[in-house]
Amino acid sequence: MDKLKEVLYGEIEDFREVGHKFANGELNLMQFKHASGGFGVYAHRGGKEFMIRLRIPSGITKVDEMLKVYGFAEKYGLDKIHFTTRQAIQLHGLNIDEICDLMKEALDNDIYTRGAGGNYPRNVAMSPLSGVDPNEEFDVTPYAKAIGNYFLERIYTYKLPRKLKVSVSNGKEDAAHCTVQDLGFVAVNKDGKEYFEVYLGGGLGQNPKMAVKYQDLIEPKEILYYVEGMVRMFMAEGDYENKNKARVRYILDRMGEKDFLDCYRKHVNEVKEKENLEITVEPKVYNKEGIEIEIENPRLFKQKQKGLYSVYLHPIGGQLLTKDLKSILDLISKFEDVEIRLAMSEGIYFRNLNGIEAKKLLDLTEEMSAKTKFEQSVSCIGIPICQIGLCNSQGTLNAVMDYFKENNYRLDVLPTMHFSGCQNSCGVHQIGSIGFTGKKKRVLDKVDECFTLFVGGAYGVGDTKLGVACGDLPAAIIPEFLLELAKKVEASNLEFNNYLTTKEDEFRELVKKYEV
């Protein structure tokens, strides 16, 4: 990585100059975004402040690294950090010099931002409980890390049509959303041997598409051939002229499934003929002595290692207060061999805890974390921060939670919601049971913030479905709509998805009452 760091350090001062030109009005937003995305940097609305995205490889981090993240937030006066739906961390509200200084400090501490945005391979997503999940097929951690390292070593050389998202899941629950990615690998066991199923050509946002399945199971040691095959296919067949048609799924649309898969196979075989990319991995051995506890908590997960647990923390909207982060790190720094994994749900898992340690962490984070699936809803950053956002997704999510509490109503009836402030699906609204995507719409005599309601989305091998749009709701009345919906679901004595099927007419009438 020495050569990589040398190159990246050298880029920062050139980028600082670009940032100042943008701040001074010499470059427009799109010119700046074209340069900044590859550094994991985006301008806030108004162009005076900026966001930087720290590329946490597959969400894998540790206490020392998170202390460095805390140090960045503290140094630059940030009261919170934001967990993303791609297992990264965003820091908001910095000026361009602070951004560039922080980028250097991050590199000094082996934290990268390069390729965290723009037309590059993004952070490789992974099931956050891989390695400790009792239901997994096998631990995919070393394979996700190998892909991430492969991308990072070459990150400044890529000239892709647009971004490339790769995911690795440890089983059919597909916690890394492989079935809606550009390229996904799902762990399977067949006849006692480990393999990956390969999915490709999926994606969310505008023109969402479920991925198609590659014909063959592949051996895990060959995974990089299939990664590089996708990179080469994307560069050969992707649309460099029209960014709106430049994702992998548009190649699938153009070619059709058979020719698309044949083309992919051709590129993979060419890589196999010319490159040696086989990898050897060493699975982690967990030797920590466990201590069992008898408590029930929805944020507590038993690991497959006896007497060891993982604790989930989900700050509302993925926004963790800096002071809370410090309190957590002060506690867990006293624990033996603790692991930390960011999730794709804007939350964070603390793993490899014995029962006593888990209980202490649960007690400390009781008021910091959402508890029910409904409270653990997901939201992109939205306006007033995001340049391309159309609606205040974070504000709407918080308004919903406040409204339910003001009305003393249960927070365990409805499922997790997913809010995206625009069509880009940063809140992955299209694979949630309840999803909202922001838009502007004329309501009576003014243009208002509205959200299109989606229902019925899901992810998981064999279960993935894209949500169906049901109508547009003004942002201001979404809390009222959801409270009435929750009461109807509770009265039906049905789980939400069963309610949608069984009481479809009642649901449609309710939407009709609120839609515009």
C-alpha positions in Angstrom: 0.0 0.0 0.0 3.0 2.3 0.1 2.7 3.2 -3.5 -1.0 3.7 -3.1 -0.5 6.1 -0.2 2.2 8.0 -2.1 -0.2 8.6 -5.0 -3.2 9.5 -2.8 -1.2 12.0 -0.7 -0.1 13.6 -3.9 -3.6 14.1 -5.1 -4.9 15.9 -2.0 -3.3 19.3 -2.6 -4.6 19.4 -6.2 -8.0 18.6 -4.9 -7.7 21.4 -2.3 -7.2 23.8 -5.2 -10.3 22.5 -7.0 -12.3 22.8 -3.8 -11.3 26.5 -3.4 -12.2 27.2 -7.0 -15.7 25.8 -6.3 -16.1 27.7 -3.1 -15.1 30.9 -4.9 -17.6 30.3 -7.7 -15.1 29.5 -10.4 -16.5 26.0 -10.8 -20.1 24.9 -10.9 -21.6 22.1 -8.8 -21.3 19.4 -11.5 -17.7 20.3 -12.3 -16.9 20.0 -8.6 -18.8 16.8 -8.2 -17.0 15.3 -11.1 -13.7 15.9 -9.3 -14.8 15.4 -5.7 -16.8 12.1 -5.9 -13.7 10.0 -6.3 -12.3 11.4 -3.1 -15.5 10.5 -1.2 -16.3 14.2 -0.8 -19.6 16.0 -1.7 -20.7 19.6 -1.2 -23.6 20.4 1.1 -26.5 22.4 -0.3 -25.3 26.0 -0.6 -21.7 25.0 -1.4 -20.0 26.3 1.7 -19.7 23.1 3.7 -18.8 19.6 2.7 -19.2 16.0 3.6 -16.5 13.3 3.6 -17.2 9.6 3.5 -14.7 7.3 5.3 -14.4 4.0 3.5 -14.6 1.4 6.3 -13.7 -1.9 4.4 -16.9 -4.1 4.4 -17.8 -2.3 7.7 -14.9 -4.0 9.5 -13.4 -1.7 12.1 -12.0 -1.8 15.6 -11.8 0.2 18.8 -8.5 2.0 17.9 -9.9 3.0 14.5 -13.2 4.2 15.9 -11.2 6.3 18.5 -9.6 8.0 15.5 -13.0 8.7 14.0 -14.1 10.1 17.3 -10.9 12.2 17.3 -11.8 13.6 13.9 -15.3 14.5 15.0 -14.0 16.1 18.2 -11.3 18.1 16.5 -13.6 19.6 13.9 -16.4 20.3 16.3 -18.9 17.7 15.0 -21.7 16.7 17.3 -22.5 13.5 15.4 -21.4 11.0 12.8 -23.6 9.3 10.3 -23.6 5.5 9.5 -24.5 4.8 5.9 -26.4 2.0 4.1 -23.0 0.9 2.6 -21.1 0.3 5.8 -19.3 3.6 5.7 -19.1 6.7 8.0 -19.9 10.2 6.9 -18.7 13.4 8.6 -20.7 16.5 7.7 -20.3 20.3 8.0 -16.6 20.8 7.2 -15.0 23.5 5.1 -12.7 22.5 2.1 -9.5 22.9 4.1 -10.8 20.8 6.9 -11.9 18.2 4.4 -8.4 18.0 2.9 -6.6 18.1 6.2 -8.9 15.3 7.5 -8.2 13.3 4.3 -4.5 13.4 5.1 -5.0 12.6 8.8 -7.2 9.6 7.8 -4.5 8.3 5.4 -1.9 8.7 8.2 -4.2 6.3 10.1 -4.8 3.9 7.3 -8.4 5.1 6.7 -9.2 5.8 3.1 -11.7 8.0 1.4 -10.6 7.4 -2.2 -13.3 5.8 -4.3 -16.0 6.3 -1.6 -17.9 8.2 -4.3 -17.8 8.9 -8.0 -17.3 6.4 -10.8 -15.3 3.8 -8.8 -15.8 0.5 -7.1 -17.6 1.4 -3.9 -17.1 -0.2 -0.5 -17.5 -3.9 -0.7 -20.6 -4.7 1.4 -20.8 -7.8 3.6 -23.1 -9.5 6.1 -22.2 -7.8 9.4 -22.4 -11.0 11.5 -20.3 -13.1 9.2 -18.1 -15.3 11.2 -20.3 -15.4 14.3 -23.8 -16.0 12.7 -25.2 -19.5 13.8 -27.1 -19.7 10.5 -24.4 -18.8 8.1 -23.1 -21.1 5.4 -19.5 -20.0 6.0 -17.5 -16.9 7.1 -17.2 -14.7 4.0 -15.1 -12.1 5.8 -11.8 -13.0 4.2 -13.3 -12.9 0.7 -14.9 -9.5 1.1 -11.6 -8.2 2.5 -9.7 -9.6 -0.5 -12.1 -7.9 -3.0 -11.8 -4.6 -1.1 -8.1 -4.8 -1.0 -8.0 -5.6 -4.7 -10.1 -2.6 -5.5 -8.2 -0.2 -3.2 -4.8 -1.1 -4.6 -6.0 0.0 -8.0 -8.5 2.7 -7.0 -6.8 5.6 -8.7 -6.4 3.8 -12.0 -10.1 3.0 -12.7 -12.0 4.6 -15.5 -15.4 3.1 -15.1 -18.6 4.4 -16.8 -20.2 4.8 -13.3 -20.0 3.3 -9.8 -19.7 -0.4 -9.3 -21.2 -2.0 -6.2 -20.1 -5.5 -5.1 -21.5 -7.4 -2.1 -20.8 -10.7 -0.3 -23.4 -12.4 1.8 -22.9 -15.3 4.2 -26.1 -17.1 3.4 -29.6 -16.9 1.8 -30.8 -14.1 4.2 -28.6 -11.9 2.0 -27.8 -9.2 4.5 -25.5 -7.6 2.0 -28.3 -7.2 -0.6 -26.4 -9.3 -3.3 -29.6 -9.9 -5.2 -29.9 -6.2 -6.1 -26.3 -5.3 -6.7 -24.1 -4.9 -9.8 -22.3 -8.0 -8.6 -23.0 -10.2 -5.6 -21.6 -13.4 -4.1 -23.8 -15.5 -1.8 -22.3 -18.3 0.3 -23.7 -21.8 -0.2 -22.8 -25.3 0.8 -23.2 -28.2 -1.6 -22.3 -31.8 -0.7 -20.2 -30.5 2.2 -18.2 -28.1 0.1 -18.2 -24.3 0.1 -19.2 -22.3 -3.0 -20.5 -18.9 -4.0 -23.6 -18.2 -6.1 -23.0 -15.2 -8.3 -25.6 -12.5 -9.0 -25.1 -9.7 -11.4 -26.9 -6.8 -13.1 -29.1 -5.7 -10.2 -29.5 -2.2 -8.7 -31.8 0.2 -7.0 -32.7 3.8 -7.7 -34.1 4.8 -11.1 -35.0 1.8 -13.2 -34.4 -0.7 -10.3 -33.7 -4.3 -11.3 -33.2 -7.6 -9.5 -29.9 -9.3 -10.3 -29.8 -12.4 -12.5 -28.1 -15.5 -11.4 -24.9 -16.9 -13.0 -25.3 -20.4 -14.2 -22.5 -22.0 -12.2 -21.4 -22.2 -8.6 -17.9 -20.9 -8.2 -15.1 -21.9 -5.8 -14.4 -19.2 -3.2 -10.7 -19.2 -4.1 -11.5 -18.0 -7.6 -13.7 -15.0 -6.5 -11.3 -12.3 -7.8 -11.5 -13.7 -11.4 -15.2 -13.0 -11.3 -14.7 -9.5 -9.8 -12.1 -8.6 -12.5 -14.3 -10.1 -15.2 -17.1 -7.8 -14.2 -14.8 -4.8 -14.2 -13.6 -5.6 -17.7 -17.1 -6.3 -19.0 -18.3 -3.0 -17.5 -15.6 -1.0 -19.1 -16.1 -2.8 -22.5 -19.9 -2.6 -22.6 -20.9 0.3 -20.3 -22.2 3.6 -21.6 -19.6 6.3 -21.2 -21.8 8.9 -23.0 -25.0 8.8 -21.1 -24.5 8.6 -17.3 -28.2 7.9 -16.8 -27.7 4.6 -18.7 -24.3 3.8 -17.4 -24.9 1.2 -14.7 -24.4 -2.5 -15.2 -28.1 -3.2 -15.3 -28.5 -1.3 -18.5 -26.1 -3.7 -20.2 -28.4 -6.4 -19.1 -31.4 -4.5 -20.4 -29.7 -4.0 -23.8 -28.3 -7.6 -24.2 -30.9 -9.7 -22.6 -30.2 -12.2 -19.9 -28.6 -15.0 -22.0 -26.2 -12.8 -24.0 -25.4 -10.8 -20.8 -24.3 -13.9 -18.9 -22.4 -15.3 -21.9 -20.6 -12.0 -22.2 -19.7 -12.1 -18.5 -18.4 -15.7 -18.9 -16.2 -14.6 -21.8 -14.6 -11.9 -19.8 -14.1 -14.1 -16.7 -12.4 -16.8 -18.9 -10.1 -14.2 -20.5 -9.0 -13.1 -17.0 -8.4 -16.7 -16.0 -6.2 -17.2 -19.1 -4.1 -14.2 -18.4 -4.0 -13.6 -14.7 -3.2 -15.5 -11.5 -5.8 -14.2 -9.0 -6.5 -17.3 -6.9 -6.5 -16.5 -3.2 -5.9 -18.5 0.0 -7.6 -17.5 3.2 -7.3 -18.3 6.8 -10.6 -18.3 8.7 -10.5 -16.6 12.0 -10.4 -18.9 15.1 -12.4 -17.6 18.0 -10.7 -18.6 21.3 -12.3 -16.2 23.7 -13.9 -17.8 26.7 -17.7 -17.3 26.7 -20.0 -16.5 29.6 -23.7 -17.3 29.1 -26.5 -15.0 30.3 -30.2 -15.5 30.5 -31.7 -12.2 29.3 -34.0 -11.3 26.4 -33.2 -8.2 24.4 -34.0 -7.5 20.7 -30.5 -6.0 20.3 -28.7 -9.1 21.7 -27.7 -11.9 19.3 -26.2 -15.2 20.4 -23.1 -16.1 18.4 -22.3 -19.6 17.2 -19.4 -19.4 19.6 -20.8 -20.7 23.0 -21.3 -18.0 25.5 -20.4 -15.1 23.1 -22.8 -12.4 21.9 -23.2 -9.5 19.6 -24.9 -6.3 20.5 -26.6 -4.1 17.9 -26.8 -0.3 18.2 -29.1 1.7 16.0 -29.1 5.4 16.5 -32.3 7.0 15.0 -31.6 7.7 11.3 -28.0 6.4 11.7 -26.9 9.6 13.5 -24.7 8.7 16.4 -23.9 11.5 18.8 -20.1 12.0 19.2 -20.4 12.0 23.0 -22.2 8.7 22.9 -19.6 7.2 20.6 -16.9 8.2 23.2 -18.9 6.6 26.0 -19.2 3.4 24.1 -15.5 3.3 23.2 -14.5 4.0 26.8 -16.4 1.0 27.9 -15.6 -1.6 25.2 -11.9 -0.7 25.2 -11.8 -2.6 28.5 -13.2 -5.7 26.9 -11.1 -8.5 25.5 -10.9 -9.0 21.7 -14.0 -7.1 20.9 -14.9 -6.7 17.2 -16.9 -3.9 15.5 -18.9 -4.2 12.3 -21.0 -1.6 10.6 -24.3 -2.8 9.1 -26.1 -1.9 5.9 -29.0 -0.8 8.1 -27.3 2.4 9.5 -26.4 0.6 12.7 -23.4 -1.0 14.2 -22.6 -4.4 15.8 -20.3 -5.0 18.7 -19.2 -8.6 18.5 -17.3 -11.3 20.4 -18.6 -10.2 23.8 -19.1 -12.5 26.7 -22.4 -12.3 28.5 -21.2 -9.9 31.2 -19.7 -7.6 28.6 -22.8 -7.7 26.5 -25.0 -6.8 29.5 -22.8 -3.8 30.3 -23.0 -2.6 26.7 -26.8 -3.1 26.5 -27.2 -1.1 29.7 -25.0 1.7 28.5 -26.7 2.0 25.1 -30.3 1.6 26.3 -31.2 5.2 25.6 -28.8 5.6 22.6 -30.4 3.0 20.5 -33.7 2.3 18.8 -35.1 -1.0 20.0 -37.9 -2.1 17.7 -37.7 -2.7 14.0 -39.9 0.3 13.4 -37.6 2.6 15.4 -34.7 1.0 13.5 -35.8 2.6 10.3 -33.4 3.8 7.7 -33.0 7.3 6.2 -30.6 8.9 3.8 -29.1 12.3 4.9 -31.6 14.2 2.7 -32.1 18.0 2.6 -31.1 20.5 3.9 -27.7 18.8 3.5 -27.7 16.8 0.3 -27.3 18.8 -2.9 -29.5 16.5 -5.0 -32.0 15.6 -2.3 -35.6 16.7 -2.8 -37.0 16.1 0.7 -36.1 16.2 4.3 -35.9 12.4 4.9 -34.2 12.6 8.3 -36.7 15.2 9.5 -39.7 13.1 8.3 -38.4 10.0 10.1 -37.9 11.9 13.3 -41.3 13.5 12.9 -42.9 10.0 12.7 -41.1 8.8 15.8 -42.1 11.9 17.7 -45.7 11.7 16.6 -46.0 8.0 17.8 -44.5 8.9 21.1 -46.7 12.0 21.6 -49.8 9.8 21.0 -48.5 7.1 23.3 -48.7 4.5 20.6 -46.8 1.3 20.3 -43.5 1.3 18.3 -43.6 -2.5 17.6 -46.5 -2.8 15.2 -45.0 -1.6 11.9 -41.8 -2.9 10.3 -38.7 -1.0 9.4 -39.3 1.9 7.1 -36.8 3.2 4.5 -36.7 6.9 3.5 -34.9 8.2 0.5 -34.9 11.9 -0.1 -34.9 11.5 -3.9 -35.0 8.7 -6.6 -31.5 7.5 -5.9 -32.5 5.0 -3.2 -29.7 5.8 -0.7 -32.3 4.7 1.9 -32.9 1.5 -0.1 -36.6 2.2 -0.1 -37.3 -0.3 -2.9 -36.4 -3.4 -0.8 -38.2 -2.4 2.4 -41.7 -3.5 3.6 -42.4 0.2 3.8 -40.4 2.6 1.7 -40.7 6.3 0.8 -38.9 8.3 -1.9 -38.9 12.1 -2.0 -40.3 14.3 -4.7 -41.6 17.8 -5.2 -45.3 18.0 -6.2 -47.8 20.8 -6.6 -50.4 20.5 -3.9 -53.3 23.0 -4.2 -51.5 26.3 -4.8 -47.9 25.5 -3.9 -45.1 23.0 -4.6 -44.7 20.8 -1.6 -42.4 18.1 -0.2 -44.1 14.7 -0.9 -43.0 11.1 -0.7 -44.0 8.2 -2.9 -45.1 5.3 -0.8 -43.7 1.9 -1.7 -44.8 -1.4 0.0 -44.0 -5.0 -0.3 -40.2 -4.8 -0.9 -37.9 -7.5 0.5 -34.5 -9.0 0.1 -33.1 -12.5 0.5 -32.2 -15.3 -1.9 -35.5 -16.4 -3.5 -37.4 -13.8 -1.6 -36.2 -10.5 -3.1 -39.0 -8.2 -4.4 -39.1 -4.6 -5.4 -41.7 -2.6 -3.6 -44.8 -1.4 -5.4 -45.6 2.4 -5.6 -49.0 3.1 -4.0 -49.3 6.9 -4.1 -47.8 10.2 -3.2 -48.2 11.5 0.4 -47.3 15.0 1.6 -44.4 14.8 4.0 -46.3 16.7 6.7 -49.1 14.1 7.0 -46.9 10.9 6.8 -46.8 10.6 10.7 -50.6 10.7 10.8 -51.0 8.2 8.0 -48.6 5.8 9.6 -50.3 6.0 13.0 -53.6 5.2 11.4 -52.0 2.4 9.5 -50.5 0.9 12.6 -53.8 0.9 14.4 -55.4 -0.9 11.5 -52.6 -3.5 11.4 -52.9 -4.0 15.2 -56.7 -4.4 15.0 -56.2 -7.1 12.3 -54.0 -9.2 14.5 -51.8 -9.8 11.4 -48.2 -9.2 10.7 -47.7 -6.2 8.4 -47.0 -8.1 5.1 -49.9 -10.5 5.8 -52.1 -7.5 6.5 -51.2 -6.0 3.0 -52.3 -9.2 1.4 -55.4 -10.0 3.5 -56.6 -6.4 3.9 -55.6 -5.0 0.5 -58.8 -3.0 0.0 -58.7 -1.5 3.4 -55.0 -0.5 2.9 -55.8 1.1 -0.5 -58.6 3.1 1.0 -56.4 4.4 3.7 -53.7 5.5 1.1 -56.4 7.1 -1.0 -57.5 9.1 2.1 -54.1 10.7 2.5 -52.6 10.8 -1.0 -52.4 13.9 -3.3 
